[in-house]
Amino acid sequence: RWRRGSHIPFAFKSIGCWLAVAPAIAARSSKRCPWRSNMSPQEAGILVLCTGNSARSQMAEALLRKHLPGKTVHSAGTEPAERVHPFAVEALKEIGLDAGEQKPKHLRDFLGKSPIHSVIIVCDGANETCPAVWPGAYERLFWPFEDPAALEGTDEEKLQKFREIRDAIDTRIQDWIRETSA
């Protein structure tokens, strides 16, 4: 059923049903849906989500900006930390990326406010708590990476784990760019 004057159905029997009709609804009513942008997929941004937004998602944000210059890239968390993890900043600095100005942000800062083409979730916790459907997004990707901040050991062992996760994220991003460019 449709409410008079509404472009979103009262209820759906499943998320699958919503996924099936959402693009048609949004396309038909782009001027009236506040979260729907008139931007093309190439113009809309990428949002990387994690629980704390202090390590994996911050590294992914910096790496995406490196590989997709000019593309709008953000990262956010479901429970943002106070600061970006110092080992994440160091691991990025080692490859010439400055993440010193990046700050953890909450996902509500982006939900329905910024045109997003791709939502990339990099941890299990965020995958469980993030919306299954992101308004206006064309794809929701789940790329789980081990949490380098959870490793116990010496500072050198911890930094090495951050390097490994940074490199794994970088490889996955480059693979995704090749897949979507083809």
C-alpha positions as CSV (number, residue, x, y, z in Angstrom):
1,R,0.0,0.0,0.0
2,W,1.0,3.5,-0.6
3,R,0.2,6.5,1.6
4,R,-1.2,9.4,-0.2
5,G,1.6,11.8,-1.0
6,S,4.3,9.4,0.0
7,H,6.8,7.7,-2.2
8,I,7.8,5.0,0.2
9,P,5.6,2.0,0.9
10,F,4.1,1.5,4.3
11,A,5.7,-1.9,4.8
12,F,7.5,-4.6,3.0
13,K,7.4,-8.3,3.8
14,S,11.2,-8.4,3.4
15,I,14.3,-6.4,2.8
16,G,14.6,-8.2,-0.6
17,C,11.3,-6.6,-1.5
18,W,12.5,-3.2,-0.6
19,L,15.7,-3.7,-2.6
20,A,13.7,-4.7,-5.6
21,V,11.5,-1.6,-5.6
22,A,13.8,1.1,-4.0
23,P,15.7,2.0,-7.2
24,A,12.4,2.4,-9.2
25,I,10.9,4.6,-6.4
26,A,14.0,6.7,-6.1
27,A,14.4,7.1,-9.9
28,R,10.7,8.1,-10.3
29,S,10.7,10.6,-7.4
30,S,14.3,11.9,-7.2
31,K,13.1,15.5,-6.9
32,R,10.9,14.7,-3.9
33,C,13.1,12.3,-1.9
34,P,15.5,14.3,0.2
35,W,18.2,11.5,0.3
36,R,18.1,10.9,-3.5
37,S,20.7,12.9,-5.4
38,N,20.6,13.9,-9.0
39,M,24.3,12.9,-9.2
40,S,25.5,10.1,-11.4
41,P,27.1,7.1,-9.7
42,Q,30.5,8.5,-10.8
43,E,29.8,11.8,-9.0
44,A,28.4,10.2,-5.8
45,G,30.9,9.3,-3.0
46,I,32.2,6.3,-1.2
47,L,31.6,5.7,2.5
48,V,33.7,3.2,4.5
49,L,32.2,1.9,7.7
50,C,33.7,0.2,10.7
51,T,32.8,0.1,14.4
52,G,35.4,2.5,15.9
53,N,36.4,4.4,12.7
54,S,39.9,4.5,14.1
55,A,42.0,2.0,12.1
56,R,40.7,-0.1,9.1
57,S,38.1,2.4,7.8
58,Q,40.6,5.3,8.2
59,M,43.2,3.4,6.3
60,A,40.7,2.5,3.6
61,E,39.6,6.1,3.3
62,A,43.1,7.3,2.8
63,L,43.9,4.5,0.3
64,L,40.7,5.1,-1.7
65,R,41.6,8.8,-2.0
66,K,45.0,7.8,-3.2
67,H,43.7,5.5,-5.9
68,L,40.6,7.5,-6.8
69,P,41.8,11.2,-6.8
70,G,38.9,13.6,-7.1
71,K,36.4,11.0,-5.8
72,T,34.5,12.0,-2.6
73,V,35.5,9.5,0.1
74,H,34.4,9.4,3.8
75,S,34.7,6.9,6.6
76,A,32.6,6.6,9.7
77,G,31.8,4.3,12.6
78,T,28.9,2.9,14.5
79,E,30.7,3.7,17.8
80,P,33.5,6.2,16.8
81,A,36.7,6.2,18.9
82,E,38.2,9.4,20.3
83,R,41.0,9.5,17.7
84,V,42.5,7.7,14.8
85,H,44.8,5.0,16.0
86,P,48.4,6.2,16.0
87,F,49.6,3.0,14.4
88,A,47.1,3.5,11.5
89,V,48.5,7.0,11.0
90,E,52.1,5.6,11.1
91,A,51.3,2.8,8.7
92,L,49.9,5.2,6.2
93,K,52.7,7.7,6.7
94,E,55.2,4.9,5.7
95,I,53.6,4.8,2.3
96,G,53.4,8.6,1.9
97,L,49.8,9.1,3.0
98,D,49.0,11.8,5.6
99,A,46.1,10.8,7.8
100,G,47.0,13.2,10.6
101,E,44.0,15.4,9.9
102,Q,41.4,12.5,9.7
103,K,39.0,12.2,12.6
104,P,36.6,9.4,13.7
105,K,33.0,10.3,12.6
106,H,29.6,8.7,13.4
107,L,27.7,7.1,10.5
108,R,24.6,9.3,11.4
109,D,26.7,12.2,10.0
110,F,26.3,10.7,6.6
111,L,23.0,8.7,6.7
112,G,20.7,10.4,4.1
113,K,22.9,13.6,4.0
114,S,25.5,12.8,1.4
115,P,25.1,11.2,-1.9
116,I,26.8,7.8,-1.6
117,H,27.4,5.4,-4.4
118,S,29.2,2.7,-2.5
119,V,29.1,1.7,1.1
120,I,32.1,-0.5,2.1
121,I,31.9,-2.2,5.5
122,V,35.3,-3.4,6.7
123,C,34.4,-5.2,10.0
124,D,32.0,-7.7,11.3
125,G,30.6,-5.5,14.1
126,A,29.7,-2.7,11.7
127,N,28.2,-5.3,9.2
128,E,25.8,-6.4,12.0
129,T,24.8,-2.9,13.1
130,C,24.8,-0.9,9.9
131,P,21.7,-0.4,7.9
132,A,21.1,-3.2,5.4
133,V,19.9,-0.7,2.9
134,W,21.7,2.7,2.6
135,P,19.4,5.4,1.1
136,G,20.5,6.2,-2.4
137,A,23.5,3.8,-2.5
138,Y,24.0,1.6,-5.5
139,E,26.1,-1.0,-3.7
140,R,26.8,-2.2,-0.2
141,L,30.1,-4.2,0.0
142,F,31.3,-6.3,2.9
143,W,35.1,-6.6,3.1
144,P,35.9,-8.0,6.6
145,F,39.5,-7.4,7.7
146,E,41.0,-8.4,11.0
147,D,41.2,-5.7,13.6
148,P,44.9,-4.7,14.0
149,A,44.2,-2.8,17.2
150,A,43.1,-6.0,18.9
151,L,46.5,-7.6,18.6
152,E,48.5,-7.9,21.8
153,G,52.2,-7.7,21.7
154,T,55.1,-5.2,21.4
155,D,54.6,-1.9,19.7
156,E,56.7,-3.3,16.7
157,E,54.4,-6.4,16.5
158,K,51.3,-4.2,16.6
159,L,52.7,-1.8,13.9
160,Q,53.6,-4.8,11.7
161,K,49.9,-6.0,12.0
162,F,48.7,-2.5,10.9
163,R,51.1,-2.7,7.9
164,E,49.7,-6.2,7.0
165,I,46.1,-5.0,7.2
166,R,46.9,-1.7,5.3
167,D,48.4,-3.8,2.5
168,A,45.4,-6.2,2.5
169,I,43.0,-3.3,2.3
170,D,45.1,-1.7,-0.5
171,T,45.1,-4.9,-2.5
172,R,41.3,-5.3,-2.1
173,I,40.7,-1.7,-3.2
174,Q,42.9,-2.1,-6.3
175,D,41.1,-5.3,-7.2
176,W,37.7,-3.6,-6.8
177,I,38.8,-0.7,-9.0
178,R,39.9,-3.1,-11.7
179,E,36.6,-5.1,-11.4
180,T,34.4,-2.0,-11.6
181,S,36.5,-0.4,-14.4
182,A,36.1,-3.4,-16.7
